[in-house]
């Protein structure tokens, strides 16, 4: 059965749910991205929501906030990233979300970075036609990433 995923504008109420998703230890390990303290997280999202160059959407699955997806400019490249709450992993939410979001953000090329150990996200990106175009190690960290590109 195909999951019903809805993308809508982010509300301030969503930020508290996003915060809870990002403090999950397994989620931060998979993303290879450290959790932020609540105040720093709220400040970060407030800044994102004000930025004209950033596109943000809340992911709704079965009537629940399941995560978020964003597109932003970094180092002259348009990037995409998402965060799915752990209860929604393995249900096709990420794949359907990214596919729908690619109809909203039509800039190409579009890049994504994924920790090499995050096989689930790598598969999602490849299902949506992203291709590995490089690798990098984050300076000062142990994390190795794949860089993917969608033309």
N, C-alpha and C positions, 0 to 999 in steps of 0.2 A: 504494500500500500504506500502510495506517495504521501509524504508528510505535507501538511498544509502550513506553509510558512508565509507570514505576512511581514512586510517591512514598512515601518512608519517612522515619522519624525521622533527624535529623542525628546523626552520630557524630563523635567528635573526629578520626578519620582523614579524614573528609570535608573538614575545614577546610583542610588542606594543599592539597587539590585545588581548593577554592574560591579559595584564595590565588593559585594559578597561573592560574586563569581571569581573575581581576581585574587581573593585571599585564599582560595582553596590551594593547598600545597601541591596536589597532583597537577592541577591546572597550571600553576606557575612553573612547575618542573617541565611540563610538556611545552609550554610556550617559551621556556628559557628566559623568562622576564619576571623580575622580582615584583612582589606585591607592594603597593604603596599604602602608606597610612591613610586613614579616612580623609583627613584635611587636605593632604597633598593630592589625593585622588580626586576629590571634589574640585579643587583648584584647577587641576589638569583638565577635567571635563568641562568646566566653565570656560576655560580658554579655548578648547576645541570647538565648543558650540558657538563661540563668537567669531571664529576664524572663517572668513568668506571662502578661502581656498580649500576648506575641508568639507567633505560630504559625509554625513553621519546618518545612520538608521538604526533603530531598535529592531531586533528580531523577535517576532512573536510566534510562538508555536503552541498549539492547543490552548490559546487564550492567555498564555503565560509569557512573560518576558524571558526569552531564552538566551539573549546576548546582544551583541552589537557588531556592526560592521562599519568601517570607515575607509575613506580614500583621502589621501593627503599628498602634498608635494614635499619631497625630501631630496636635497642635493640635485635639484633640477629634474627629478624624475617623479612621475605620478605613481604612488604606491597604494596598495590595498592591504587591509588587515582586518581580522575579526577575532572576537572572543565569544565562545559559546560556553554557557554554564555547564558544568559537569553532568547534571541530571539529563542533559539533552544530547550527550555524546552518543554516537553510534546509531542515530535515528534518521540520518540523512539530512538533518537540519542545516549543517554547514554547506553541503553541496548545493542544496536548493536555494539557500540564502545567497551564496556567491553567484550562482547562475542568474538569479533575479537582479542582484546588484549590478552585474555587468551590463544590464539593460539601462540602468540609471546612470552609471559612470561609463561613458563611452570613449573616453580618452584612451588612446593607444600610442605607444606601448604602455602597458601597465605592469608594474613590478610587485613582487611579493617576496618576503624573506621568511624562511622557516627553518627552525632548528632541525638538524639532520636526524635527530632521534624522534621527531614528531611525524611519524609515518602517516598518521591519520590526516593531518593537514596537507602533507605532501600529496596524498591521493586525491584529496578534495581539489587542490589546485590543478593537478593533472587532468582530472575529469572535466574541468572547466577550460581546458586547452592551454593552460600555462605550461611552459617548457623550461627545464633547468637551463640556465644560461651562465651560471657561475657558482662559485663557492667563496665563502669568506669566514674568517675567524674574527669575532668581535675583539678588538684590541683590549687587552687587560683582563679578558675573561676566557673561560674554558669552552665557550659555546662555539660550535661550528655550524654554519648555516648554508643552506642552498639558496641561491637567488633564482627566482623564476620570472619569466616574462611572458606576457600575452600580447601578441601583435594584432 
